[in-house]
């Protein structure tokens, strides 16, 4: 086997914890646990624990203040005037959308490591008594507050999403009048807790923000690894999109990931991770969100994939004065260092809340179609853009940068395509797919690798239920000494290509990238609104020198109407 190596790269979630400032004595955070009794919860009650870094008490009534948000000028993602050296207009068009709605009446669940519920810029939008603490319950289990010194992620996420506007305090969120609840599932991560949080209070929570996912494996210089997930995740998402909001379906926002160029090989060629390698992001109903900077460009760490829906702003490749995202932080403070797709995701959640405030009857299927159709074509001169079936698309930018103004306008008069109850599917290759057993010859040291293909002609005979595509799934099974050698592409009858897997080098011994046996399920929204009929081809290439293998089986499923 050819030796492979990878260099170090940045972590996914948030930047390293910044230095903490003094805490206000009246704020609270609890680690939970300890004791079996539940003391009365009244103003002044201590919601602390000796093992917690943060110590808080339950505050009294908050008296609202009106006035301009003093840090609003730093929020280039909401309104980019070129501050900090960015390009004017490279934002999510949030301010024009606010003339229609600010999200009032819509409730968002933040699944994270804890949220400082009583932050001056958040508490006005907190749905009282509706949050849940997944640590050993104290004080009714409704205060999932930060405990450890690095539990700042959820507070930053929530500020981007739903910090109160016009309260003469700090910043403003994308949906500054939406309500929020917090579930600190990352503070007590178990399989059952994640499944529970994804469906908790599903009739009241419209949007679930999940600024987390499988690791990008960058701590040890790795990346591009297939991450299979627990079997309870898919049923939880299926339950949410089928039953949430009275059957209209819960909206699930997830980060596409931060493993874009996780390393350079010996030739200086970038090794790219792919959002389709994260099993959390290949289920229908999950909306992966990619990132752009304040110039509308893709940062080097940004991660693409045929499964990604739209992009939203985050930090870039340069240390500009306002190059990062400004938001709320623990200790009733603020941070101007939030980054990654952890920051992009709550912007998409906020825009979804604005859309639902404008039209509460939107189904989960409607939300993703409206976001795609209303997205803005950024980095417009890049040659990677194509336009088909009324949609712009780019391999790195998906359908473009989210556009709150256009999304709210389109959502207002949108005629629903239906809910999960009317979502149709078909598998033109049959339930078990096609067994091909095609050899995959090694890439030659000099010259072009050899591609292998297999095709199916889709018609009303083998796919009577779906004529317009909303999502495609491909099951791919292969045996190969090094799965990272394989490039897997789906080609539609109209020549549109979904790059499902790219060749890459993963750090570690053996098949470090992960095996395609048992079969791996890829997802693609790249074919949104495309007709299903015609000849579909799966193209598989061993694109790196060193090993051979066999393409065993594949299957194709369409979801749509």
Secondary structure by P-SEA (a helix, b strand, c coil): ccccbbbbbbbcccccccccccccccccccccccccccccccccccccccccccccccccbbbbbbccccccccccccccccccccccccccaaaaaaaccccccbbbbbbcccccccccccccccccccbbbccccccccccccccccccaaaaaaaaacccccccccccccccccccbbbbcccccccaaaaaaaaccccccccbbbbcccccccccccccbbbbbbccaaaaaaaaaaaccccccbbbbbbbcccccccccccccbbbbbbcccccccccccbbbbbcccccccccccccccccccbbbbccccccccccbbbbbbcccccccccccaaaaaaaaaaaaaaaaaacccccaaaaaaaaaaaccccccccccccccccbbbbcccccccccaaaaaaaaccccccccccccccccccccccccccccccccccccbbbbbbbbbbbccccccccccccbbbbbbbbbbcccccbbbbbbcccccccccbbbbbbccccccccccccbbbbbbccccccccccbbbbbbbccccccccccccbbbbbbcc
